Amino acid sequence: MHVPDGFLDVPTSVATGLAAAAVVSLALRRADREIAETGPALPGLTAAFVFAAQMVNFPVGAGTSGHLLGGALAAALVGPWTAVLVITAVLLVQALLFADGGLTALGTNVVLMAVVGVLVGWLAARLALRLVRARRGVVPAAALGALLSVPAAALAFTALYAIGGAVAIPLPRLAGAMLAWHAVIGVGEALITAAVLGAVVATRPDLVHLTRHVRVREAADGPPVRVVAGPRTLAVASAVTLAVAGGLSLLASGHPDGLEYVGESAGFADAARDSALAASPLADYAVAGLAVPWLSGSLAGVVGVLVTVGLGLTVAALVVGVRTRRATDAAPQTTG
């Protein structure tokens, strides 16, 4: 659900950009406790995996495809505030390197996927866990959050389009089409989220933020519970991520995703404008000038993973550094 330039008018795009900047700024201040639990590596790898998984469009029927949004998955793994930063990092790499999603629409995409997707996915999972206070409820709860997050993001787009859509179309028609297709895509989101979390919970449940909400009830001002992803865990996660981006992505469906399909059927697809970075050497997830299609796509995916993990690590390290400086400044000073 990457909104291109042109679907929304300038005032709406500016407003979503300001809203996205405000939420990301808040997340940078609030994610410190979550990242202090895991260190920067896990958020960086989560960002890279979401990037890789989003390259794999899966068919949903009638010439339509979907792909992972990843907000619920990221929130379950690293916490909601860190998930906002993770999904934002993914969207930045996609827009700036791969011309996937418009530049003026970047704020819109952050609002839809990094804010609405994360918020709905996290809240739904937490509410579900109130009913089943046990580790066995973590995966179903996260899957429920994932299932609901996709149609929620679709309805949020519908609301934004009602405010500043480029082409006048009946709102009930748009809402019905967006909700119908993205409810189906949400099933795929739930299955992917359950599969990934199920594998992690089965091997390292302590690395799953949502699991720690079941196992540990910390005081609000208590010290974070430190968990460490060892070299083997990081190596396995990196290998899986690279395999998805460099191999599995080659099997992605070529059909338009839910938003593109609805745009074509509703009559506003022609309002889309190419990104200003459409001539990027990695545009459309292919390396310019490389004549072998499968190799071009595979290399583009690997490059994207490396850049995304680097950006994710940098942001997470920045948050930890700010937390450390605040703690140092708040410590009582002694004089000799």
ZIFEN-V204090 format. One record per residue. N is the residue number from 1. PSI is psi as a letter, one per 40 degrees, with the letter a starting at -180 (999 if undefined). NEAR is the number of other ideal C-beta (glycine too) atoms within 12 Angstrom. D_FIRST is the distance of its C-alpha to the first C-alpha in Angstrom with 1 decimal. Layout:
N/PSI/NEAR/D_FIRST
N/PSI/NEAR/D_FIRST
This chain:
1/f/52/0.0
2/h/40/3.8
3/h/50/6.1
4/i/37/9.3
5/i/30/12.8
6/d/30/14.5
7/d/41/12.3
8/i/38/14.1
9/i/24/17.7
10/d/20/19.3
11/d/16/20.7
12/d/28/17.4
13/d/35/15.8
14/d/20/19.0
15/d/21/19.0
16/d/38/15.6
17/d/26/16.8
18/d/19/20.0
19/d/26/18.5
20/d/33/16.4
21/d/22/19.6
22/d/19/21.6
23/d/32/19.7
24/d/34/19.5
25/d/19/23.2
26/d/20/24.0
27/d/39/22.3
28/d/27/24.3
29/d/21/27.4
30/e/23/26.6
31/e/42/25.3
32/d/32/28.7
33/d/32/30.1
34/d/43/27.3
35/d/41/27.5
36/d/33/31.3
37/d/38/31.2
38/e/39/29.5
39/i/28/30.0
40/d/37/27.4
41/d/31/27.0
42/d/41/24.9
43/d/50/22.2
44/d/43/22.2
45/d/42/21.9
46/d/52/19.2
47/d/48/17.1
48/d/44/18.0
49/d/47/17.3
50/d/51/13.8
51/d/49/13.3
52/d/45/15.2
53/d/41/13.5
54/e/48/10.0
55/e/45/12.0
56/g/34/12.9
57/h/32/10.9
58/i/29/13.0
59/i/23/14.2
60/e/28/14.0
61/i/18/16.5
62/f/18/17.3
63/f/17/15.7
64/i/31/12.2
65/i/31/10.4
66/i/43/8.0
67/i/42/8.0
68/h/44/9.1
69/d/52/7.6
70/e/49/11.3
71/d/53/12.4
72/d/52/14.9
73/d/50/16.2
74/d/58/16.8
75/d/49/18.4
76/d/53/20.6
77/d/51/21.7
78/e/53/22.4
79/i/41/22.3
80/d/40/20.1
81/d/37/21.2
82/d/45/20.9
83/d/50/17.4
84/d/46/16.3
85/d/49/17.9
86/d/56/16.6
87/d/58/12.9
88/d/46/13.9
89/d/48/15.9
90/d/53/13.1
91/d/46/11.0
92/d/35/14.4
93/d/42/15.3
94/d/47/12.3
95/d/36/12.8
96/d/26/16.5
97/d/35/17.4
98/e/38/14.9
99/f/31/13.8
100/h/40/10.1
101/i/45/8.7
102/i/35/11.6
103/d/29/14.5
104/e/32/15.2
105/e/45/11.6
106/d/40/11.8
107/d/37/13.2
108/d/46/10.6
109/d/45/7.9
110/d/43/10.9
111/d/40/11.7
112/d/46/8.5
113/d/54/8.2
114/e/51/11.8
115/c/39/13.6
116/d/41/12.5
117/d/52/11.1
118/d/48/14.2
119/d/32/16.6
120/d/36/16.0
121/d/49/15.9
122/d/42/19.0
123/d/27/20.9
124/d/37/20.5
125/d/47/21.7
126/d/29/24.6
127/d/19/25.7
128/d/30/25.7
129/d/31/27.8
130/d/15/30.3
131/d/16/31.2
132/g/20/31.7
133/g/17/33.2
134/i/19/33.3
135/d/26/31.5
136/e/17/30.8
137/e/28/28.5
138/d/37/26.1
139/d/38/24.0
140/d/28/23.8
141/d/40/23.0
142/d/50/20.1
143/d/35/18.8
144/d/35/19.2
145/d/44/17.3
146/d/48/14.4
147/d/34/14.7
148/d/36/14.7
149/d/49/12.0
150/d/50/9.1
151/d/37/10.7
152/d/38/11.9
153/d/45/8.6
154/d/41/8.1
155/d/31/11.7
156/d/37/11.5
157/d/45/9.4
158/d/37/12.1
159/d/25/14.7
160/d/38/13.8
161/d/39/13.7
162/d/22/17.1
163/d/21/18.4
164/f/27/17.5
165/i/31/15.8
166/d/30/17.1
167/h/20/18.4
168/h/16/20.3
169/i/25/19.2
170/h/17/20.4
171/d/21/18.4
172/d/13/19.4
173/d/20/18.1
174/d/32/14.6
175/d/27/14.6
176/d/21/16.1
177/d/34/13.7
178/d/44/10.5
179/d/28/12.5
180/d/26/14.1
181/d/40/11.3
182/e/42/9.3
183/d/27/12.8
184/d/29/13.4
185/d/43/10.4
186/d/41/11.7
187/d/24/14.9
188/d/34/13.7
189/d/47/12.3
190/d/37/15.8
191/d/27/17.7
192/d/38/16.4
193/d/47/17.0
194/d/30/20.4
195/d/23/21.4
196/d/37/20.8
197/d/43/22.4
198/d/25/25.1
199/d/23/26.1
200/d/36/26.3
201/d/33/28.1
202/d/18/30.5
203/d/19/31.5
204/g/24/31.0
205/d/27/30.2
206/e/27/31.4
207/e/39/28.4
208/h/41/26.0
209/d/45/25.8
210/d/46/25.4
211/d/36/28.4
212/d/30/30.5
213/d/32/29.9
214/d/29/31.8
215/d/22/34.5
216/h/21/35.3
217/g/11/35.9
218/i/17/36.3
219/i/10/37.9
220/d/8/35.7
221/e/7/37.9
222/i/12/38.7
223/i/13/38.0
224/i/25/34.8
225/h/22/35.3
226/h/20/34.9
227/i/29/33.3
228/h/18/33.3
229/h/30/31.3
230/i/17/34.1
231/d/11/34.1
232/d/13/33.8
233/d/23/30.7
234/d/27/29.1
235/d/15/30.2
236/d/21/28.8
237/d/34/25.4
238/d/29/25.3
239/d/21/26.5
240/d/25/23.8
241/d/37/21.0
242/d/30/22.6
243/d/25/23.1
244/d/34/19.5
245/d/39/18.4
246/e/32/21.5
247/c/24/22.2
248/d/26/19.8
249/d/36/17.0
250/e/27/19.4
251/e/20/19.0
252/i/29/15.3
253/i/25/14.6
254/e/20/14.6
255/i/22/13.1
256/i/27/10.1
257/a/40/7.0
258/d/44/6.9
259/d/43/5.7
260/d/34/8.0
261/d/32/10.5
262/d/35/10.9
263/d/33/11.3
264/d/22/13.9
265/d/23/15.6
266/e/31/15.8
267/e/18/17.0
268/e/32/14.9
269/d/23/13.2
270/e/15/16.4
271/e/25/15.8
272/h/26/13.4
273/i/23/15.5
274/i/20/15.7
275/i/29/15.4
276/e/20/18.9
277/f/25/18.6
278/e/23/17.9
279/e/13/21.4
280/i/26/20.7
281/e/21/22.6
282/e/31/19.6
283/i/26/17.1
284/f/27/14.9
285/f/41/16.1
286/i/30/19.6
287/h/26/22.9
288/h/20/24.4
289/e/13/27.9
290/h/18/27.6
291/e/10/28.7
292/h/13/27.9
293/d/16/24.3
294/d/20/24.0
295/d/18/25.6
296/d/25/23.5
297/d/30/20.2
298/d/30/22.0
299/d/28/23.4
300/d/38/20.2
301/d/42/18.6
302/d/32/21.8
303/d/32/21.9
304/d/46/18.4
305/d/43/19.5
306/d/28/22.7
307/d/29/21.4
308/d/44/18.8
309/d/37/21.6
310/d/25/23.9
311/d/32/21.8
312/d/43/21.2
313/d/30/25.0
314/d/22/25.9
315/d/37/24.0
316/d/40/25.4
317/d/24/28.9
318/d/25/28.8
319/d/40/28.1
320/d/31/31.0
321/d/19/33.2
322/d/22/32.8
323/d/27/33.6
324/d/17/36.7
325/d/14/37.9
326/d/16/37.6
327/d/17/39.6
328/d/12/42.1
329/d/11/42.6
330/e/10/43.0
331/i/10/45.6
332/h/8/49.1
333/h/8/51.1
334/i/5/54.6
335/i/4/57.4
336/999/3/60.4
